[in-house]
């Protein structure tokens, strides 16, 4: 049986994961399109920067976020007069999760866009459609499996985010304590093994559902191409 605190942790985790994907998706789409469709000086550097969260320790990402968005950080001071704060808030947990999942989202969308025949986009421009109209009526609809896959991968990654989150926003019950942090807390408490196991099973089940959805979309897209 789930306790009230368990339900709170699960609800907060889903909230953080969803917010992280929604917030990062527009920038991920723009970045993926830029990497897939444009050649420019510094492209390799941008590609490396996008994938950096995959190779550096998550604690480093959390520390950088703390330096940037903390009360004395440049972005923190800029946002403070607007009443916007990320430190020790669930929004900070969503930001940390978004940064850590961003490379997965961008990569899935980029691969989908690179698979689109450029002649289809050229045909749209030949018929008089502007760049924005071609993007929204041709590119995005054809790339939607990649968008959905990227969103699901980012969601699953957000559910498992620990290092950057605990460094940036700490482990505050009801505010920033997501499933990984709750599991960690349970393992540190005497007799908390059963609670940790229960939350671990829930976490794995939700993540598997998201990954299964992603795999289903990939297989469906592949089947559509074979029948096209």
Residue, then its C-alpha position, 0 to 999 in steps of 0.5 A: x500500500x502506498x502511504x501519503x508520503x509515497x503518493x506525494x513523492x510519486x506525484x512530485x516526480x511526475x510533475x518534475x519530469x513532465x515540466x522538464x520535458x515541456x520546458x526543454x522541448x522547444x529549445x531541443x527542437x530548435x537545436x536539433x534542427x540547427x544540427x541536422x539542417x545547417x552547417x556553420x562554424x562552431x557546429x562541432x563545439x555546439x554538438x559537444x556542448x549539447x552532449x556534455x551532460x552525458x559525460x560530466x558527473x551530474x554533481x558538476x551540472x548541479x554545482x554549475x546550476x547552483x553558481x548560475x541560479x543561486x542567490x548570488x549567481x548572475x542569473x539568480x540575481x537577474x531573476x530575483x526582481x521578477x520573483x523567479x527562483x529555482x534554488x530549493x524549489x521543485x522548479x529547480x529540480x525540473x531545471x536540473x532534470x531538463x539539463x540532464x535529459x536535454x542531450x537525449x531529447x535533442x539526439x532523438x529529434x535530430x536523427x528523425x529530422x536527418x532521416x527526412x528527405x530534404x527534397x520534401x522541404x524543397x518542394x514546399x518552398x517551391x510551392x511558395x511556402x516560407x521557411x516557417x511554414x515549411x518547418x511547421x507543416x512539413x518538417x515537424x509532422x514528419x519528425x513527430x516520432x523523433x519528437x515523441x521518442x525524445x520526449x519519452x526518453x527525457x521523461x524517463x531520464x528526469x525520473x532517474x535524475x539524482x546527482x544534479x538535483x540534490x546538489x542544486x535544490x537539496x532533498x526537501x520533503x514535499x518540494x524537491x524530494x523526487x523518487x531517487x532522492x526518496x530512495x536515497x533517504x530511505x536507504x540512509x534511515x534505519x529499517x528503510x530497506x522495505x521503503x527503498x525497495x517499494x519506491x525502487x520498484x515503482x520507479x523502475x515500472x514508470x521508467x520501463x513504461x516510458x522506454x517501452x513507449x519510446x521503443x514502440x514509436x521507433x518500431x511503428x515508424x520503421x514499419x511505416x517506412x517499410x510500407x511506404 
